[in-house]
Amino acid sequence: MEIKERETKIKVENLTKKFGDLLVLDNMNFEIKKNEFVCVVGPTGCGKTTFLNCLTKIYDTTAGEIYIDNEPADPRKHNLSFVFQEPSALPWLTVKENLEYGLKIKRVPQDEIDRRVTKIIKLMGLQDVTDSYPRELSVSVEQRIIIGRSFAMQPDLLLMDEPYGQMDIKMRFYLEDEVIRLWKELGSTVVFITHNIEEAVYLAERVLILSNKPANVKEELIIDLPHPRDITDPKFIEYRNYITNKIKWW
């Protein structure tokens, strides 16, 4: 892989985040390249989600800076989408209207909205619920709406915070394959938070392994395997076991 040859999309310099006296992120420094697929793993509660919340300015940083395309991170300026852990569909909108919502805010032409939404409905298997409201659907179906809405935006930067945690295994593998396909098709940069080490090895070009809280990047591991990946491949298993041991003993 030629990750080092790509331009930088995200640059994190001396990122520190405290909540009162609690130090969560401790002087983090790393870069993510354009069009790179990066998974972030680490012990439960180490600060993975806090990092994404700093990137999107949900939280202000205590110290340090995050740059996107060489400018301070600003979700109002940059074309990014965020998929949260918990379903966040707008309850007063139907499935179809939820998928259209961000595109209408961006004032995308209606014919393009129709094209993208039709594609996403088919991709996410939502054909039978387009006129339903989120309260009428299961949590896993509602989460597919949110993932679809983010895909429809065709963002330069897609941030995903354990988006498949509430999916069954079959749906999770299906959506993992689809996010890889869309990443390649759209050329987006993807930052994917997960506690599932097998998922990280299945998806990522590079894995950032965080320490226990206060979190820092202890290792950056390139996953030198082609997509689609075989979870029974000895090399795949070697990567999975290596990351597991790093997390276990830190």
DAVENBEL-V9543 format. One record per pair of residues at least 12 apart in sequence whose ideal C-beta (glycine too) atoms are under 10 Angstrom apart, sorted by sequence separation. I is the first residue (numbers start at 1). J is the second residue. D is the distance in Angstrom with one decimal. If there is no record, write none. Layout:
BEGIN
{{I;J;D} {I;J;D}}
END
This chain:
BEGIN
{{14;26;9.8} {15;27;7.2} {16;28;7.5} {40;52;8.3} {54;66;6.3} {61;73;9.4} {68;80;7.6} {89;101;9.3} {118;130;9.8} {129;141;6.6} {134;146;9.5} {163;175;7.9} {164;176;7.0} {192;204;7.0} {197;209;9.6} {207;219;8.3} {208;220;5.7} {209;221;6.5} {223;235;9.3} {12;25;9.4} {14;27;5.3} {15;28;4.2} {55;68;8.0} {100;113;5.6} {103;116;6.6} {117;130;9.0} {128;141;9.9} {129;142;9.8} {132;145;9.7} {147;160;7.9} {150;163;8.7} {163;176;9.9} {179;192;7.9} {190;203;8.1} {191;204;10.0} {194;207;9.5} {207;220;7.4} {208;221;8.1} {223;236;8.7} {13;27;9.4} {14;28;7.5} {15;29;7.4} {99;113;8.8} {100;114;8.6} {103;117;7.5} {146;160;9.9} {190;204;8.8} {206;220;6.1} {207;221;4.7} {225;239;7.5} {13;28;8.7} {14;29;6.3} {15;30;8.9} {51;66;8.9} {57;72;9.4} {126;141;7.6} {129;144;9.4} {164;179;9.0} {190;205;9.2} {192;207;9.7} {193;208;9.8} {206;221;6.7} {207;222;8.2} {224;239;8.8} {12;28;5.5} {13;29;6.0} {57;73;6.5} {100;116;8.8} {125;141;8.8} {129;145;8.7} {147;163;5.7} {163;179;8.5} {176;192;9.6} {206;222;5.2} {207;223;6.3} {223;239;5.8} {12;29;6.1} {13;30;9.3} {56;73;7.6} {57;74;6.9} {58;75;8.9} {99;116;8.2} {100;117;5.6} {124;141;9.0} {146;163;7.5} {147;164;8.4} {191;208;9.0} {193;210;9.9} {204;221;8.6} {205;222;6.9} {206;223;6.7} {222;239;9.7} {223;240;9.9} {11;29;8.8} {12;30;5.3} {13;31;9.5} {55;73;5.7} {56;74;9.6} {57;75;5.9} {99;117;4.7} {126;144;6.5} {204;222;8.9} {205;223;6.2} {206;224;9.8} {221;239;7.3} {11;30;8.2} {12;31;7.2} {28;47;8.9} {54;73;8.1} {56;75;5.3} {57;76;8.7} {98;117;9.7} {99;118;9.5} {124;143;9.9} {125;144;7.2} {126;145;7.0} {144;163;9.5} {160;179;7.6} {204;223;5.3} {205;224;8.9} {10;30;8.4} {11;31;5.1} {12;32;8.2} {55;75;8.6} {97;117;9.5} {100;120;9.9} {124;144;4.7} {143;163;6.6} {144;164;9.8} {147;167;9.6} {176;196;9.9} {183;203;8.8} {201;221;9.2} {203;223;8.6} {205;225;9.4} {223;243;9.4} {10;31;6.7} {11;32;8.0} {24;45;9.2} {25;46;9.2} {26;47;8.7} {81;102;7.5} {96;117;6.5} {99;120;5.7} {123;144;9.5} {124;145;7.6} {143;164;7.9} {158;179;8.1} {200;221;9.3} {202;223;8.9} {204;225;9.7} {221;242;7.3} {9;31;8.1} {10;32;4.1} {24;46;8.3} {25;47;5.1} {56;78;9.6} {95;117;9.7} {96;118;9.5} {99;121;6.9} {126;148;6.8} {143;165;8.6} {180;202;8.6} {183;205;9.6} {201;223;5.9} {205;227;9.1} {221;243;6.8} {8;31;5.0} {9;32;5.4} {10;33;8.5} {24;47;4.4} {25;48;9.9} {28;51;7.3} {55;78;9.9} {124;147;6.9} {125;148;9.6} {143;166;5.9} {144;167;8.2} {176;199;6.7} {180;203;6.5} {200;223;8.1} {202;225;9.1} {219;242;9.4} {8;32;7.4} {9;33;6.0} {10;34;9.2} {23;47;9.4} {56;80;7.2} {58;82;8.7} {96;120;9.8} {120;144;9.6} {121;145;9.9} {123;147;9.6} {124;148;4.3} {140;164;9.1} {142;166;9.1} {143;167;7.0} {158;182;8.5} {172;196;8.6} {179;203;7.2} {180;204;10.0} {201;225;7.9} {203;227;8.5} {219;243;8.7} {6;31;9.9} {8;33;6.1} {9;34;4.4} {24;49;9.9} {25;50;6.0} {55;80;8.4} {56;81;9.9} {96;121;7.2} {99;124;8.7} {120;145;9.4} {123;148;7.0} {124;149;9.6} {140;165;9.8} {158;183;7.6} {177;202;9.0} {202;227;8.8} {204;229;10.0} {221;246;8.4} {6;32;9.5} {7;33;6.7} {8;34;7.2} {9;35;7.8} {10;36;9.0} {24;50;5.1} {25;51;6.3} {28;54;9.4} {56;82;5.6} {58;84;9.9} {95;121;7.8} {140;166;5.4} {141;167;9.9} {173;199;9.3} {176;202;5.9} {177;203;9.5} {202;228;8.7} {203;229;8.4} {4;31;9.7} {6;33;3.8} {7;34;4.9} {9;36;7.0} {24;51;8.9} {55;82;8.8} {79;106;8.7} {99;126;8.0} {120;147;9.0} {121;148;7.4} {124;151;8.1} {139;166;5.3} {140;167;5.3} {144;171;7.8} {148;175;9.8} {151;178;8.1} {172;199;7.6} {176;203;6.0} {202;229;5.4} {219;246;6.3} {3;31;9.8} {5;33;8.3} {6;34;5.1} {7;35;9.0} {8;36;9.7} {10;38;8.7} {98;126;9.9} {120;148;4.3} {123;151;7.4} {124;152;9.8} {138;166;9.0} {139;167;9.4} {140;168;6.9} {143;171;9.4} {147;175;6.6} {151;179;7.9} {154;182;8.7} {158;186;8.5} {164;192;9.5} {201;229;7.4} {202;230;9.5} {218;246;7.0} {3;32;9.3} {4;33;7.6} {6;35;6.3} {9;38;9.6} {25;54;7.3} {53;82;9.2} {95;124;9.3} {119;148;9.4} {120;149;7.8} {123;152;9.6} {150;179;9.7} {163;192;7.9} {165;194;8.3} {173;202;8.3} {202;231;6.6} {218;247;9.2} {3;33;5.4} {6;36;6.6} {17;47;7.3} {24;54;9.6} {52;82;7.2} {96;126;8.4} {120;150;9.6} {141;171;9.5} {148;178;9.8} {156;186;8.7} {158;188;5.0} {159;189;9.3} {160;190;6.8} {161;191;9.1} {162;192;8.6} {163;193;8.7} {164;194;8.0} {165;195;7.8} {172;202;9.8} {201;231;8.1} {2;33;9.4} {3;34;9.9} {19;50;8.6} {52;83;10.0} {53;84;9.8} {95;126;5.7} {99;130;8.5} {117;148;8.5} {120;151;5.8} {121;152;9.6} {140;171;6.6} {144;175;7.5} {147;178;8.7} {151;182;5.6} {154;185;9.3} {155;186;8.0} {156;187;8.3} {157;188;6.7} {158;189;7.2} {159;190;8.0} {160;191;7.2} {161;192;8.3} {162;193;5.6} {163;194;8.7} {165;196;8.0} {219;250;9.3} {3;35;9.3} {52;84;9.0} {95;127;9.9} {98;130;10.0} {116;148;9.7} {117;149;9.3} {119;151;8.8} {120;152;4.9} {140;172;9.5} {143;175;9.3} {147;179;7.9} {150;182;9.7} {151;183;9.8} {154;186;5.4} {156;188;6.1} {157;189;5.0} {158;190;4.8} {159;191;5.2} {160;192;4.6} {161;193;4.6} {162;194;5.7} {164;196;8.0} {199;231;10.0} {201;233;9.9} {207;239;8.1} {218;250;6.1} {3;36;5.9} {17;50;5.7} {28;61;10.0} {52;85;10.0} {95;128;9.7} {96;129;9.1} {97;130;9.2} {119;152;8.0} {153;186;9.9} {154;187;9.4} {155;188;5.8} {156;189;6.5} {157;190;7.9} {158;191;7.5} {159;192;8.1} {160;193;6.7} {161;194;8.8} {162;195;6.5} {198;231;6.4} {209;242;9.4} {3;37;9.8} {17;51;8.0} {25;59;9.7} {95;129;5.2} {96;130;4.4} {97;131;9.2} {151;185;9.9} {154;188;7.5} {155;189;8.7} {157;191;7.3} {158;192;8.2} {159;193;8.1} {160;194;8.3} {162;196;8.0} {165;199;9.6} {201;235;9.6} {202;236;7.8} {209;243;6.2} {1;36;9.1} {3;38;9.3} {15;50;9.9} {24;59;9.4} {29;64;8.3} {34;69;8.5} {49;84;8.9} {94;129;8.6} {95;130;5.1} {96;131;6.8} {98;133;9.2} {116;151;8.5} {117;152;6.2} {147;182;10.0} {151;186;8.3} {153;188;9.7} {155;190;9.3} {164;199;7.1} {201;236;5.9} {204;239;9.5} {207;242;9.7} {211;246;9.4} {212;247;9.0} {15;51;7.4} {17;53;8.6} {25;61;8.2} {27;63;7.9} {28;64;7.3} {31;67;9.3} {32;68;9.5} {49;85;7.2} {94;130;6.8} {95;131;7.2} {96;132;9.2} {97;133;9.3} {98;134;7.4} {116;152;4.7} {201;237;8.8} {207;243;6.3} {210;246;10.0} {211;247;9.0} {17;54;5.9} {25;62;8.1} {26;63;10.0} {27;64;7.1} {94;131;5.2} {95;132;5.6} {115;152;9.9} {116;153;8.6} {151;188;9.3} {162;199;9.1} {201;238;9.4} {202;239;9.8} {209;246;5.3} {210;247;8.5} {16;54;9.6} {24;62;8.9} {25;63;9.4} {28;66;9.5} {94;132;6.4} {95;133;7.8} {116;154;7.4} {150;188;9.9} {198;236;8.5} {201;239;4.7} {202;240;9.1} {209;247;6.7} {212;250;5.9} {12;51;8.1} {15;54;6.6} {23;62;8.5} {25;64;8.4} {94;133;6.0} {95;134;7.7} {113;152;8.3} {198;237;9.4} {200;239;8.8} {201;240;5.0} {207;246;9.7} {211;250;5.1} {15;55;9.2} {19;59;8.7} {93;133;7.5} {94;134;8.7} {200;240;8.4} {201;241;9.7} {210;250;8.6} {92;133;7.7} {93;134;8.0} {95;136;9.4} {198;239;9.6} {199;240;9.9} {201;242;9.3} {209;250;8.0} {12;54;8.9} {17;59;6.5} {91;133;6.6} {92;134;9.1} {94;136;9.6} {95;137;7.7} {112;154;10.0} {197;239;8.8} {198;240;5.6} {201;243;7.0} {12;55;8.4} {17;60;8.5} {18;61;9.5} {19;62;8.8} {90;133;9.5} {91;134;5.3} {92;135;9.8} {160;203;9.5} {184;227;7.9} {197;240;5.5} {200;243;6.9} {201;244;9.9} {17;61;5.8} {18;62;4.6} {89;133;8.6} {90;134;7.6} {91;135;6.0} {98;142;9.1} {108;152;9.2} {183;227;9.4} {197;241;8.8} {10;55;7.4} {16;61;6.8} {17;62;5.1} {18;63;8.5} {89;134;4.1} {108;153;8.9} {197;242;9.4} {198;243;9.4} {15;61;6.0} {16;62;4.9} {17;63;8.3} {88;134;9.3} {89;135;9.3} {95;141;8.5} {99;145;6.8} {103;149;8.8} {108;154;9.4} {125;171;8.4} {181;227;8.9} {197;243;5.0} {198;244;9.3} {14;61;9.2} {15;62;8.8} {16;63;4.0} {17;64;8.5} {87;134;7.1} {95;142;8.9} {98;145;5.2} {99;146;9.7} {102;149;6.0} {106;153;7.4} {124;171;9.8} {180;227;5.4} {181;228;9.4} {197;244;5.5} {15;63;7.6} {16;64;5.3} {89;137;8.4} {98;146;8.0} {101;149;6.8} {102;150;8.0} {105;153;9.6} {106;154;10.0} {180;228;7.3} {12;61;9.7} {14;63;6.3} {15;64;4.0} {95;144;9.1} {96;145;9.6} {99;148;5.6} {100;149;8.6} {103;152;6.1} {125;174;8.3} {180;229;9.0} {197;246;9.6} {13;63;9.8} {14;64;3.7} {15;65;7.4} {87;137;9.0} {95;145;5.6} {98;148;8.4} {99;149;5.3} {102;152;7.0} {103;153;6.8} {124;174;9.5} {125;175;9.7} {177;227;8.7} {197;247;7.4} {13;64;5.5} {14;65;7.3} {15;66;6.4} {87;138;9.6} {91;142;9.6} {94;145;9.7} {98;149;5.9} {99;150;10.0} {101;152;9.3} {102;153;5.1} {103;154;9.3} {123;174;9.8} {124;175;8.0} {177;228;6.6} {12;64;7.3} {13;65;5.1} {87;139;5.8} {89;141;9.5} {93;145;9.5} {99;151;9.2} {100;152;8.0} {101;153;9.8} {123;175;9.4} {176;228;9.5} {177;229;9.8} {195;247;9.5} {12;65;7.9} {13;66;7.7} {86;139;8.7} {87;140;8.7} {89;142;5.2} {95;148;8.6} {99;152;5.7} {102;155;9.4} {176;229;9.6} {11;65;8.3} {12;66;5.4} {13;67;7.4} {87;141;8.9} {88;142;8.6} {89;143;8.5} {95;149;9.7} {98;152;9.8} {99;153;9.9} {124;178;8.1} {11;66;7.4} {12;67;7.9} {87;142;4.0} {88;143;8.9} {89;144;9.6} {90;145;9.4} {123;178;6.2} {10;66;6.8} {11;67;4.3} {86;142;9.5} {87;143;5.0} {89;145;4.8} {90;146;10.0} {10;67;6.9} {11;68;8.2} {86;143;8.4} {87;144;9.2} {88;145;9.2} {89;146;6.0} {9;67;9.2} {10;68;5.7} {11;69;9.4} {85;143;9.1} {87;145;7.6} {88;146;5.7} {123;181;9.1} {173;231;9.2} {8;67;8.1} {9;68;6.7} {10;69;8.6} {11;70;7.6} {84;143;9.2} {87;146;6.1} {90;149;9.5} {123;182;8.2} {8;68;9.5} {9;69;6.7} {83;143;8.2} {86;146;9.1} {87;147;10.0} {89;149;7.9} {8;69;8.3} {9;70;9.6} {12;73;9.4} {88;149;9.2} {7;69;8.7} {8;70;7.5} {11;73;9.6} {84;146;7.2} {120;182;9.7} {7;70;9.2} {10;73;7.8} {83;146;5.6} {82;146;9.4} {83;147;5.6} {81;146;9.6} {83;148;9.8} {81;147;9.6} {83;149;8.5} {84;150;9.9} {83;150;5.1} {10;78;10.0} {81;149;7.8} {82;150;7.3} {83;151;9.2} {9;78;9.7} {81;150;3.8} {80;150;9.3} {81;151;8.0} {81;152;8.8} {81;153;4.8} {80;153;8.6} {81;154;8.7} {82;155;9.0} {79;153;7.6} {81;155;4.1} {79;154;8.1} {80;155;5.2} {81;156;9.3} {82;157;9.2} {83;158;7.6} {84;159;9.3} {85;160;9.5} {86;161;9.2} {79;155;5.2} {80;156;6.8} {81;157;7.6} {82;158;8.2} {83;159;7.0} {84;160;8.9} {85;161;5.1} {86;162;9.6} {87;163;9.9} {78;155;8.6} {79;156;4.4} {80;157;4.1} {81;158;5.4} {82;159;4.6} {83;160;4.5} {84;161;5.6} {85;162;4.8} {78;156;6.9} {79;157;7.0} {80;158;7.2} {81;159;7.0} {82;160;7.9} {83;161;6.5} {84;162;8.8} {85;163;7.3} {78;157;6.4} {79;158;9.9} {80;159;6.3} {81;160;8.8} {82;161;7.4} {83;162;9.0} {84;163;7.9} {85;164;10.0} {86;165;9.4} {87;166;8.0} {83;163;4.4} {85;165;6.4} {86;166;8.7} {82;163;9.9} {83;164;9.5} {85;166;8.6} {75;157;9.5} {73;157;9.5} {75;159;9.7} {69;156;8.1} {68;156;8.6} {69;157;9.0} {68;157;6.7} {83;179;9.6} {56;157;9.8} {55;157;8.7} {56;159;6.7} {55;159;6.7} {56;161;10.0} {53;159;9.8} {52;159;5.5} {81;188;8.8} {51;159;9.8} {52;160;8.7} {53;161;8.8} {80;188;9.3} {85;193;8.3} {52;161;5.5} {79;188;9.1} {80;189;9.0} {82;191;9.8} {83;192;9.1} {51;161;9.7} {83;193;9.7} {80;191;9.5} {49;161;5.6} {48;161;7.7} {49;162;8.0} {48;162;8.3} {69;189;10.0} {35;156;9.4} {37;158;9.3} {39;160;9.3} {40;161;9.4} {68;189;9.2} {34;156;8.3} {34;157;9.4} {32;157;8.9} {55;191;7.6} {52;191;7.1} {51;191;8.7} {52;192;9.9} {52;193;6.2} {37;179;8.5} {51;193;8.0} {37;180;7.5} {49;193;6.4} {48;193;4.6} {37;183;5.6} {48;194;8.3} {9;156;7.8} {10;157;7.5} {36;183;9.4} {37;184;9.1} {48;195;8.0} {9;157;6.7} {35;183;8.0} {10;159;10.0} {35;184;8.9} {46;195;9.9} {45;195;10.0} {35;186;9.3} {37;188;8.8} {38;189;8.0} {39;190;8.7} {40;191;6.7} {41;192;9.6} {42;193;9.1} {44;195;6.3} {35;187;5.2} {36;188;9.7} {37;189;7.8} {38;190;7.0} {39;191;8.1} {40;192;7.2} {41;193;8.1} {42;194;9.9} {43;195;8.7} {34;187;8.2} {35;188;7.2} {36;189;5.7} {37;190;4.6} {38;191;5.3} {39;192;4.8} {40;193;5.0} {41;194;6.2} {42;195;8.3} {34;188;9.3} {35;189;5.9} {36;190;7.6} {37;191;8.5} {38;192;7.0} {39;193;7.6} {40;194;7.5} {41;195;7.0} {34;189;5.8} {35;190;8.9} {36;191;8.8} {37;192;7.1} {38;193;9.8} {39;194;5.8} {41;196;8.3} {33;189;7.5} {41;197;6.1} {32;189;6.4} {39;196;9.3} {51;208;9.3} {32;190;9.2} {39;197;9.1} {41;199;9.0} {32;191;6.4} {41;200;5.1} {51;210;8.2} {39;199;7.5} {40;200;8.2} {41;201;9.4} {48;208;9.2} {39;200;3.9} {38;200;9.5} {39;201;8.2} {48;210;6.4} {39;202;9.1} {41;204;9.0} {47;210;6.8} {50;213;9.2} {39;203;5.8} {40;204;9.0} {46;210;5.1} {47;211;9.2} {51;215;7.6} {38;203;9.3} {39;204;3.8} {46;211;6.8} {47;212;9.3} {50;215;7.9} {37;203;6.2} {38;204;6.1} {39;205;8.8} {40;206;9.9} {41;207;6.0} {42;208;8.2} {43;209;9.9} {46;212;5.6} {47;213;5.7} {51;217;9.8} {37;204;5.6} {38;205;7.0} {39;206;7.7} {40;207;7.6} {41;208;7.3} {42;209;6.4} {43;210;7.5} {45;212;8.5} {46;213;5.0} {47;214;7.3} {48;215;7.6} {36;204;8.9} {37;205;4.9} {38;206;5.2} {39;207;5.0} {40;208;4.8} {41;209;5.8} {42;210;3.1} {43;211;7.8} {44;212;9.7} {45;213;6.4} {46;214;8.5} {47;215;3.8} {36;205;5.6} {37;206;7.7} {38;207;7.4} {39;208;7.3} {40;209;8.4} {41;210;7.0} {42;211;6.8} {43;212;5.2} {44;213;9.9} {46;215;4.6} {47;216;9.3} {35;205;9.2} {36;206;6.5} {38;208;6.2} {39;209;9.6} {40;210;6.6} {42;212;7.7} {43;213;7.8} {45;215;9.5} {46;216;9.5} {42;213;8.9} {33;205;8.9} {43;215;8.7} {33;206;8.6} {42;215;6.4} {32;206;8.2} {42;216;9.8} {40;215;9.7} {42;217;9.2} {30;206;9.8} {32;208;8.6} {42;218;8.4} {40;217;8.8} {30;208;6.5} {9;188;9.6} {10;189;7.3} {9;189;4.5} {28;208;9.4} {41;221;9.5} {10;191;7.4} {9;191;9.2} {28;210;8.5} {38;220;8.9} {39;221;9.7} {6;189;9.4} {39;223;8.5} {25;210;9.1} {26;211;8.4} {28;214;9.5} {30;216;9.6} {37;223;9.3} {26;213;8.4} {27;214;8.7} {28;215;7.1} {29;216;8.5} {30;217;5.1} {25;213;8.6} {26;214;3.7} {28;216;5.7} {29;217;7.3} {24;213;5.9} {25;214;6.6} {26;215;6.4} {27;216;6.6} {28;217;5.9} {31;220;9.4} {23;213;7.6} {24;214;6.1} {25;215;5.4} {26;216;5.1} {30;220;6.7} {37;227;9.1} {22;213;8.3} {23;214;4.1} {24;215;6.6} {25;216;7.8} {22;214;8.5} {23;215;9.1} {18;214;8.8} {17;214;8.9} {16;214;8.5} {17;215;9.0} {15;215;9.7} {16;216;9.9} {15;216;9.5} {42;243;9.9} {46;247;9.1} {3;205;6.2} {15;217;9.9} {41;243;6.3} {3;206;6.2} {41;244;9.5} {44;247;9.7} {1;205;5.9} {39;243;9.6} {42;246;9.4} {43;247;5.9} {46;250;9.2} {1;206;8.2} {12;217;8.6} {41;246;8.9} {42;247;6.4} {43;248;8.9} {41;247;6.7} {43;250;7.2} {42;250;8.3} {3;220;9.8} {4;222;9.5} {3;222;6.7} {1;222;6.2} {1;223;8.5} {1;224;6.3} {1;225;9.5} {1;226;9.6}}
END
